[in-house]
Amino acid sequence: MHVYPHHGWLTGREATDAHAQYALVARVIATTVPLSGGGNLSADRTLVLLYHTKDFSLDASNQLQKRFSGVRAHYSGATTVNTGAGTVFAFDHEDYDTDTYHDTVTNNSRLVVGAGLGGYYRVTGRVRWAATANAGWRSLRIEKNSAGTPTVANVAGIVTVAASTVSVVFDVEVTCTVALADGDYVELIGATSENTTCPNTAFLYHSPSFEMFRIGT
């Protein structure tokens, strides 16, 4: 364990852990500290805490905080969705990406879980469907590890709506919670009963867009 001073704390990481998943903080308590369960922690005692660096971090005031881990990506143009098995959406811009979940060029349809980040994720995709000449249906689904090819067996979440009113645009959102191991990824797939497009919209959340955040393990 390498230990070094950090704003009055002693902090360290396990050197043999390639992902630096755990760290410790230790500090000599200068004054008596009351404990939530009753009693006190006497002055001049050393407080030691081991924490997972993927889930927690020290803020500027040396307070341990729950660490947010997630990504939201969007596409800057329109996506054409044709009838058939479905169309995989690609995303060329990012609103945020805390842990390199997404690449805007290589496999840019995927949100990928990196090393040491496996766990449960909340995943959401949203699109705006353009108006079409005929009524029908529109479907939006989230798939896990489908390698860019729509695969119904890999569906983690799906929503299908009737486009009963023609010449009207409408927004659709799909969301699900899915367990993802290191290296797993999700993609957003659109399907339709009539060839149509999903135009880009300049809302705060953008559309088409795809996002996920880590809930925990």
Phi, psi and omega in degrees: 000126174270126182239136182211154182288147180208097178052045177090350176259157167257123182236157180197163176228150177287116187295333183278353180270109185298334182260002180047053187283335184236146176219161176233153171231140180219140181208142175280124182281122184280331182230164178295133183242124177289142180259145184296332181273004182108152181084186183223153170263116187293154176298155178069010172271152180262125177263125181238133180225128175256129182223159181271120186289345176281339184251336184224158176207161176269130178275186184297339179261014181063028174264137180282124184236148171297130184266127176281135177226117182185181184207147168220126181235156177215167180252139188273352181232193178271146177246127177273128179244120181257164176294158181123210185293332180133166180240131178275125180282140173252156184224120187254002178223157178234135173276324172197156179200098188284333189221037176054048177285335190226149174238129184284353181241301184274125182047049187283008170272349191256143164251114191249136178275124182276178182299131177081005184247010178301147180163203178262135183233145171261119187242135182221135173233146179215144177218160169250123178272131178287159177292146177232171185283335186233153174288164181171223180217159176227141182228142178226128183219156176252128180239149181251124173056048181264002173057036176080000179245118181307125184224108185302326182296342183259011183293128176257335178200144183209145172221133179234131181234151177275128175267067188283340179253117182279165177060028178228132175277153176206154183257143180229139178229138175235140180215149179200164172252129185220143176277126181231126176272168175307128179093344176290159178211163177234154177224158180251128184236135176248145177220155186205157176274351180212134180308129182207183180232159173242096185289158173285138174237144185263035175291171178303321183271350181063164177197133358292147178218158184214131184213159172202155174219152183278124178277316182159192182254000000 
